[in-house]
Amino acid sequence: MEKMTKKSHMKINVILTFNKPEPRFGDTQEMFNVSIPLGKQDKNYDVFSFFERKFFPVIIKSCSKYKRDHKDLIKISTCSDWDFYESFTENKSLYSLNHSCKWFFGMNRFDLDSWEKKIMRDFEFGTNADMANIDKTKEMLEQYEKNLLEGVTQ
């Protein structure tokens, strides 16, 4: 384990999903890696505060770098070495807290948890994305799965 006086970095693989395709290539996702500095002060914060203080601001900068509006962001997916975070900070990671390490955003969504709603308020992720049709999509998928189980095909 590294000493807490030494600064280190947590490497995170990120996939951002937007509700609008990128004009030049038509992609709705951006994939990249970030390196978030960890210092001895991070031991004083829980993992939620860590992400709010250090990770989500990097996401806003990354959106600008890729010429994307963070208000069009509807999903952040991450993958990282959560054991490293835990050993360095001596705090539980999102993974240890049974969090999916994914966040969803968008207006008119009824499936967001309280942290996702807070992140939307604080960082404006997904505030341009109207997700009112998400319930219809969910219903269609549920019907499709039901049909598959019953052997009905169209």
C-alpha positions in Angstrom: 0.0 0.0 0.0 1.3 3.5 -0.9 1.9 5.9 2.0 -0.9 8.5 2.4 1.6 11.3 2.1 2.4 10.3 -1.4 0.1 11.5 -4.2 -1.1 8.9 -6.6 -3.7 8.6 -9.4 -6.9 6.5 -9.8 -7.3 5.5 -13.4 -10.9 5.3 -14.6 -12.2 4.1 -18.0 -15.2 6.2 -19.0 -17.9 5.9 -21.6 -20.2 8.9 -22.0 -23.5 8.5 -23.9 -25.3 11.5 -25.3 -28.9 11.9 -26.5 -27.6 13.6 -29.7 -25.2 12.2 -32.2 -21.9 14.0 -32.8 -22.4 15.9 -36.1 -19.3 14.8 -37.9 -19.4 11.1 -37.4 -22.9 10.5 -35.9 -21.6 8.8 -32.8 -23.6 9.1 -29.6 -20.7 7.9 -27.3 -17.2 9.1 -26.3 -14.8 6.6 -24.7 -11.6 7.7 -22.9 -9.5 7.2 -19.8 -9.0 9.7 -17.0 -6.5 9.8 -14.2 -7.8 11.4 -10.9 -5.2 12.5 -8.4 -5.6 11.0 -4.9 -4.0 12.6 -1.9 -4.0 12.1 1.8 -6.9 14.6 2.1 -9.1 12.1 0.2 -9.2 9.9 3.3 -11.5 12.5 4.9 -14.2 12.2 2.2 -16.5 9.4 1.3 -16.6 8.0 -2.2 -19.7 10.1 -3.1 -17.9 13.3 -2.2 -14.8 12.1 -4.0 -16.8 11.7 -7.3 -18.6 15.0 -6.8 -15.4 16.9 -6.0 -13.0 15.3 -8.5 -14.6 13.1 -11.1 -17.7 14.9 -12.3 -15.8 18.2 -12.9 -13.4 16.2 -15.1 -16.4 14.9 -17.1 -17.5 18.5 -17.8 -14.0 19.3 -19.1 -14.0 16.1 -21.2 -17.3 17.0 -22.8 -15.8 20.4 -23.8 -12.7 18.7 -25.1 -14.8 16.4 -27.4 -17.0 19.4 -28.3 -20.0 17.9 -26.6 -22.6 19.7 -24.4 -22.7 18.1 -21.0 -26.4 19.0 -20.8 -26.9 16.4 -23.6 -25.3 13.7 -21.4 -27.6 10.8 -20.6 -25.3 8.2 -19.2 -21.8 7.9 -17.6 -20.3 4.4 -17.4 -17.1 3.7 -15.5 -14.6 0.9 -14.9 -11.7 1.2 -12.5 -9.5 -0.5 -9.9 -11.9 0.1 -6.9 -9.6 -1.9 -4.7 -6.9 0.7 -5.3 -9.3 3.4 -4.2 -10.2 1.5 -1.0 -6.6 0.7 -0.1 -5.4 4.3 -0.7 -8.3 6.1 1.0 -9.4 3.4 3.5 -12.9 4.2 2.4 -15.5 2.0 0.7 -15.6 2.2 -3.1 -18.8 2.5 -5.1 -18.4 -1.1 -6.1 -18.2 -2.2 -2.4 -21.4 -0.2 -1.8 -23.1 -2.2 -4.6 -23.3 0.8 -6.9 -23.3 0.0 -10.6 -20.6 2.7 -11.3 -23.0 4.1 -13.9 -25.2 7.2 -13.7 -28.2 8.0 -15.8 -29.6 11.5 -16.6 -32.3 13.2 -18.5 -35.4 15.3 -17.9 -38.8 13.5 -17.4 -37.1 10.3 -16.2 -38.8 8.6 -13.3 -36.1 5.9 -12.7 -33.3 8.2 -11.4 -32.0 7.7 -7.8 -31.5 10.6 -5.4 -27.8 10.9 -6.2 -28.4 11.0 -9.9 -31.0 13.8 -9.3 -28.4 15.7 -7.2 -25.7 15.3 -9.8 -28.1 16.6 -12.5 -28.9 19.7 -10.3 -25.2 20.3 -9.4 -23.6 19.7 -12.8 -26.6 20.1 -15.2 -25.9 16.7 -16.8 -28.8 15.6 -19.1 -30.8 18.9 -18.6 -31.2 19.2 -22.4 -32.3 15.6 -22.8 -36.0 14.9 -22.8 -36.4 11.3 -21.8 -40.2 11.2 -21.6 -40.3 8.2 -23.9 -38.1 6.0 -21.7 -41.2 4.5 -20.0 -42.6 3.5 -23.5 -39.3 1.9 -24.4 -39.3 0.0 -21.1 -42.8 -1.2 -21.7 -41.9 -2.4 -25.2 -38.9 -4.3 -24.0 -40.9 -5.9 -21.2 -43.5 -7.0 -23.8 -40.7 -8.3 -26.1 -39.2 -10.4 -23.2 -42.7 -11.7 -22.3 -43.2 -12.8 -25.9 -39.8 -14.5 -26.0 -40.6 -16.4 -22.9 -44.0 -17.5 -24.4 -42.4 -18.4 -27.7 -44.2 -15.7 -29.6 -42.2 -14.1 -32.4 -43.2 -11.4 -34.9 
